[in-house]
Amino acid sequence: MLTHHHVAAATRVGMLTRERDTASACGEALSVLGEAIPHDAATLVALDPAGGRHIQLAGLEYSATTSETLAAEFVGTPWYRAVIEQPLPPSISSDGGQFQRGSFYEQHVRPAGYRDGLTGALRRGDRYVGLVHLSSARAGVFDTDARQLLAAMLPALAALADLTERVRALGALPPEASAALIGPDGIVDLPDCDRPPMLADEEFLSLVAEFAGSGGGSLMMVWRVDRDWYRVGLSRQPPAGWPGAEVLLVQARATRLPYGLSPRELDVLTRIAMGQSNQAIAHGLFVSPRTVHTHIEHILRKTGCAARAEAASLAMREHLLRPTPGGALACFVRRHLA
């Protein structure tokens, strides 16, 4: 039967979703969960949408081997499918002994000393984001009341386990920004975010590949898609914020080219900021040095800069940089990493 003590515990878990230190909040949530549903060990497991693996976010009392097994191998068992399909979290004591007759129980659970277990699937809307496992050395501990209580806490636990929400917080995404992740397996869309349109551009994806191999932390630029311009940022998520596979966060916001610059003037300004001479700019853009000189005169007049060095400083400071393909692309990445 649900008691005031249970309600208080569920409320405390819900409040932990507001904590900025999500790693500590996950561990605290398992401790609070133990006050409502007594158990001997617990783990909170998240699905890494970039790498496709299940990883442990927090654990209590499980050995390192058992924790790894529950994260990596459990999802390949028939029991995992039962957890995903049943509306109420199943327990070992509620399935008529089927789980205890399986190889996973005999190889991993029983040798670790556990006789009852309770597992809940974590979802945010229609998205599956992870699992929570509870284990007990006593048989028959996780009855229907325990299963129902865990079911009531699953939404809050899912909010803590949702790695895409961590990315949104780390990136401080403004409401109007489009954003997505790029991981080892490709593009990962973020919930409630449009995909940045430049991710359909092979030239931009080449730039992303250059950045990914550079070791840099962030890169800001402007990028054109059809007739529209965008402020674009690439950033590498810090390990503390994203415990899964390494990912890049791509953010984009619609903008206008400032100072009345033309697209060709932006190309020239970018190459000035890269330290190229007029002759090198002319060679790279397939124009004459005289044309480059004219573009620089226009850039200085429009930006109010007295010299090209000042214009280069302005371009760096305000991220008025538009990379170009080929060798210039690699040069751009090397020079303008933050």
C-alpha positions in Angstrom: 0.0 0.0 0.0 1.3 3.5 -0.9 2.2 5.4 2.2 3.3 9.0 3.0 6.8 7.8 3.2 6.6 6.5 -0.4 5.1 9.7 -1.7 7.9 11.7 0.0 10.6 9.5 -1.6 9.0 9.8 -5.0 8.9 13.6 -4.6 12.6 13.7 -3.7 13.5 11.7 -6.8 11.5 14.1 -8.9 13.2 17.1 -7.4 16.6 15.6 -8.3 15.8 16.1 -11.9 16.5 19.8 -11.4 20.0 19.4 -10.2 22.8 20.6 -12.4 25.2 17.9 -11.2 23.3 15.0 -12.9 26.0 12.4 -12.0 25.5 13.1 -8.3 21.8 13.3 -8.7 21.7 9.8 -10.3 23.5 8.3 -7.3 21.3 10.2 -4.8 18.2 9.0 -6.7 19.2 5.4 -6.1 19.7 6.0 -2.4 16.3 7.6 -2.1 14.8 4.7 -4.1 16.3 2.3 -1.5 14.3 4.1 1.2 11.0 3.5 -0.6 11.8 0.0 -2.1 14.4 -1.8 0.1 17.0 -3.5 -1.9 20.6 -4.7 -1.6 22.0 -3.3 -4.9 20.8 -1.0 -7.7 22.0 0.5 -11.0 20.8 3.2 -13.3 21.6 2.5 -16.9 21.3 4.9 -19.9 21.1 4.2 -23.6 23.9 6.1 -25.4 22.0 7.3 -28.5 25.3 8.1 -30.2 27.1 4.8 -29.6 24.1 2.6 -29.2 25.5 1.0 -26.0 23.9 0.8 -22.5 26.2 2.4 -19.9 25.9 2.7 -16.1 25.3 6.2 -14.8 25.1 5.3 -11.1 25.3 2.1 -9.1 25.0 1.0 -5.5 26.6 -2.2 -4.1 26.9 -4.1 -7.4 30.4 -5.4 -8.2 32.1 -3.9 -11.2 31.6 -7.1 -13.1 27.9 -7.3 -12.3 27.3 -3.7 -13.2 29.0 -4.1 -16.5 26.9 -7.3 -17.2 23.6 -5.6 -16.3 24.5 -2.7 -18.7 26.0 -4.6 -21.6 24.6 -8.2 -21.6 21.1 -7.9 -20.0 19.7 -6.2 -23.1 20.4 -9.3 -25.2 18.2 -11.5 -23.0 14.6 -12.5 -23.4 14.0 -10.9 -20.0 15.0 -7.5 -21.4 12.2 -7.9 -24.0 9.7 -8.7 -21.2 10.8 -5.5 -19.4 10.3 -3.4 -22.5 6.9 -4.9 -23.3 5.2 -5.0 -19.9 3.5 -1.9 -18.6 4.4 -2.8 -15.0 8.1 -3.4 -14.1 8.5 -7.2 -13.8 10.3 -8.9 -11.0 12.0 -12.3 -10.7 9.4 -13.3 -8.1 6.5 -12.3 -10.4 7.2 -14.4 -13.5 6.6 -17.9 -12.1 10.3 -18.8 -12.0 11.0 -18.3 -15.8 13.9 -15.9 -15.3 15.5 -18.2 -12.7 15.5 -21.0 -15.2 17.4 -18.9 -17.7 21.1 -18.8 -18.4 21.6 -15.1 -17.4 20.3 -15.8 -13.9 22.5 -18.9 -13.5 25.6 -17.3 -14.9 25.4 -13.8 -13.4 22.6 -13.2 -10.9 22.7 -16.2 -8.7 26.5 -16.4 -8.3 26.4 -12.7 -7.2 24.1 -13.7 -4.4 20.8 -12.2 -5.5 17.5 -14.1 -5.4 15.1 -11.4 -6.4 15.3 -8.6 -9.0 13.2 -5.8 -10.3 13.8 -3.9 -13.6 12.0 -0.9 -15.1 12.3 0.5 -18.6 12.8 4.3 -18.7 11.0 6.3 -21.4 10.6 10.0 -22.2 7.4 10.0 -24.2 8.0 7.5 -27.0 11.7 7.4 -26.6 13.4 4.6 -24.7 16.3 6.0 -22.7 17.5 3.3 -20.3 16.9 0.9 -17.4 16.8 0.8 -13.6 17.8 -2.5 -11.9 17.1 -3.4 -8.2 18.4 -6.7 -6.6 17.9 -8.3 -3.3 19.6 -11.3 -1.6 16.1 -12.4 -0.3 13.6 -14.1 -2.5 10.0 -12.7 -3.0 10.9 -9.1 -1.9 9.6 -7.2 -5.0 5.9 -7.8 -4.8 3.1 -6.0 -6.7 3.3 -3.0 -4.4 7.0 -2.6 -5.1 6.5 -2.9 -8.8 3.7 -0.3 -8.8 5.8 2.1 -6.7 8.8 1.7 -9.1 6.4 2.3 -12.0 5.4 5.6 -10.4 9.1 6.7 -10.1 10.1 5.7 -13.6 9.4 9.1 -15.3 11.7 11.0 -12.9 14.4 8.3 -13.2 14.0 8.5 -17.0 14.6 12.3 -16.9 17.9 11.7 -15.0 19.0 9.0 -17.4 18.1 10.8 -20.6 21.5 11.7 -22.1 20.1 14.0 -24.8 18.8 16.3 -22.0 22.3 16.6 -20.7 23.5 17.8 -24.0 20.8 20.5 -24.2 21.9 21.7 -20.7 25.6 21.7 -21.5 25.1 23.5 -24.8 22.7 26.1 -23.3 20.7 25.9 -26.5 18.5 28.9 -27.1 14.9 28.2 -28.0 15.3 29.3 -31.6 18.4 27.2 -32.3 18.4 24.0 -34.3 20.8 21.3 -32.9 21.9 17.7 -33.3 24.7 15.4 -32.3 27.2 13.6 -34.5 28.4 10.4 -33.0 30.3 7.3 -34.2 27.1 6.0 -35.9 26.1 9.2 -37.5 23.6 12.0 -36.8 21.5 11.8 -33.6 18.5 14.1 -33.5 17.7 15.9 -30.2 14.1 15.9 -28.9 12.2 19.1 -29.6 15.0 20.4 -31.8 15.1 20.8 -35.6 18.1 19.2 -37.3 20.5 21.9 -38.5 20.0 22.2 -42.3 23.7 22.2 -43.0 24.0 18.6 -41.9 22.6 17.7 -45.4 25.7 19.5 -46.9 28.6 17.2 -47.7 31.0 20.1 -47.6 29.9 20.9 -44.1 30.2 17.3 -43.0 33.8 17.4 -44.4 34.5 20.3 -42.1 33.0 18.4 -39.2 35.3 15.5 -39.9 38.3 17.8 -39.9 37.2 19.3 -36.6 36.6 15.8 -35.1 40.1 14.8 -35.8 41.6 18.1 -34.6 41.2 17.7 -30.9 39.7 21.2 -30.6 37.0 22.0 -28.1 34.8 24.4 -30.1 34.5 26.1 -33.5 32.3 29.0 -34.5 31.5 30.2 -38.1 28.8 31.3 -40.5 27.4 28.9 -43.1 25.2 29.3 -46.1 22.3 27.0 -47.0 20.7 28.0 -50.3 20.0 31.7 -49.8 20.0 31.6 -46.0 22.9 32.2 -43.6 23.4 30.6 -40.2 25.6 31.1 -37.1 27.0 27.7 -36.6 28.8 26.2 -33.6 30.6 22.9 -33.2 31.6 21.7 -29.8 32.9 18.6 -28.3 31.0 17.5 -25.1 33.2 17.2 -22.0 33.5 13.6 -20.6 31.7 14.6 -17.4 28.6 15.7 -19.3 28.4 12.9 -21.8 29.5 9.5 -20.4 28.8 7.7 -23.6 30.7 7.7 -26.9 32.4 10.9 -28.0 30.0 13.2 -29.8 30.0 16.6 -31.4 27.2 19.1 -30.8 26.1 21.1 -33.8 24.1 24.2 -33.2 22.7 26.7 -35.8 20.7 29.9 -35.7 19.5 31.9 -38.7 21.3 35.2 -39.2 22.2 37.9 -41.7 25.7 38.7 -42.8 26.7 41.8 -40.8 28.1 45.0 -42.0 26.5 44.5 -45.4 29.2 42.1 -46.5 28.6 40.1 -49.6 29.2 36.3 -49.7 32.4 36.9 -51.8 33.6 39.5 -49.3 33.1 37.1 -46.5 35.2 34.5 -48.4 38.0 37.1 -48.7 37.7 38.1 -45.0 37.9 34.5 -44.0 41.2 34.1 -45.9 42.6 37.3 -44.5 41.9 35.9 -41.0 43.7 32.8 -42.1 46.8 34.9 -42.8 46.8 34.5 -46.6 48.4 37.0 -48.9 46.4 38.7 -51.7 48.1 36.5 -54.2 47.1 33.3 -52.2 43.6 34.5 -51.9 43.4 35.3 -55.6 44.7 31.8 -56.4 42.3 30.1 -54.0 39.2 32.0 -55.3 40.2 31.9 -59.0 40.2 35.7 -59.3 42.8 38.3 -60.1 44.9 40.0 -57.3 43.3 43.3 -58.4 39.8 41.9 -57.7 41.0 40.7 -54.3 42.4 44.2 -53.6 39.0 45.7 -54.5 37.2 43.3 -52.2 39.5 44.2 -49.3 38.8 47.9 -49.9 35.1 47.2 -49.6 35.6 45.1 -46.5 37.5 47.8 -44.7 35.0 50.5 -45.7 32.0 48.4 -44.6 33.5 47.2 -41.3 35.2 50.6 -40.4 38.5 48.9 -40.1 41.7 50.8 -40.8 43.8 47.9 -42.1 43.5 44.2 -43.0 45.0 43.2 -39.6 42.2 44.9 -37.8 39.7 43.3 -40.2 41.2 39.9 -39.4 40.9 40.6 -35.7 37.2 41.6 -36.1 36.5 38.4 -38.1 38.0 36.2 -35.4 36.3 38.1 -32.6 32.8 38.0 -34.2 33.3 34.6 -35.9 32.8 36.1 -39.3 34.4 33.1 -40.9 33.2 30.9 -43.7 35.5 27.9 -44.3 36.2 26.7 -47.8 36.9 23.2 -49.2 40.3 21.6 -49.9 43.5 22.7 -48.3 41.9 25.9 -47.1 39.4 23.9 -45.2 42.1 22.1 -43.2 43.9 25.4 -42.6 40.7 27.0 -41.3 40.2 24.3 -38.8 43.8 24.4 -37.5 43.9 28.2 -37.1 40.5 28.8 -35.6 39.9 26.1 -33.1 39.0 27.3 -29.6 
